[in-house]
């Protein structure tokens, strides 16, 4: 009996391997979000309480998700850009420009000077032109992404300030407020917009070859071009899509605050979007990306901001905490840092 192999030893394992859950790409962002929610549960009375008024859901959770909607849009656009080894730091300027164009065309009266849909289309058109500009500079002229988008980061906000003469443009046309402050089926309408955009880009990435092509460009753009991929067209697309998401976020923000502030709208939003993308597991080296992770990263940032304000911590600390998070994320993606803690063979 001792010479026969054990049947139990030969039996294949069933279920996930030990530690598989810990190695899942979404484990760390979900764990970070869970920690913040637990802190809010303990420190903020009634944090998870939801109430229904006039058929609409209200509560701290709803407020966090609603305020995170513009950042989710910006993070989705930034995800596909970073997946191609790019970066777009002009997101905040595009937000300010699109909101300014829409607010100026609608006007400051109870009646819209320009039909609302036409005003929103013009704002989105301006955002698409911004994305086209970035894409041409990167894909056709070969500029570094951070340099190309830095140009628009300065010029875009400056153009928005010129259009408004540095003043805040107030909007009183109530139908415009639905985009950022309305409700649909009891939930904020902004969440519906985010869900539609997410479903669209997720379908394109999972059900078509677009996701594979973007990964190929991010992993090795030279090899992708030699394999016959139109890398220039793909890079142009991701920057246009990122600008479209930023333009939609600008409309959402201006609708929510009922005005267009070219000086402060979308300020530093690009940094939050980059942080949300990296928190969600997307590699800054390109190739690997996660749309779901980027949405979770946006929720982490907004929940962190809510937690800091709720605990009575000065708002300035928020920037310090974000900088620490960025530092830790960069360390976690550093190969040299990982080698320091790698287990050496006996």
Buried (B, 14 or more C-beta within 10 A) or exposed (E): EEEEEEEEEEEEEEEEEEEEEEEEBBEBBBEBBEEBBEBBEEEBEEBEEEEEEEEBBBBBBBEBBBBBBBBBBBBBBBBBBBBBBBBBBBBBBBBBBBBBBBBBBBBEEEEBEBEBEEBBBBBBEBBBBBBBBBBBBBBEEEBEBEEBBBBBBEBBBBBBBEBBEEEBBEBBBEEBBBBBBBBEEEBBBBBBBBBEBBEEBBEBBEEEEBBEBBBBBBBBBEEBBEEEBBBBEBBBBBBBBBBBBBBBBBBBBBBBBBBBBBEEBBBEBBBBBBBBBBBBBBBBEBBBBBBBBBBBBBBBBBBBBBBBEBEEEEEEEBEEBBEEBBEEBEEEBEEEEEEEEEEEEE
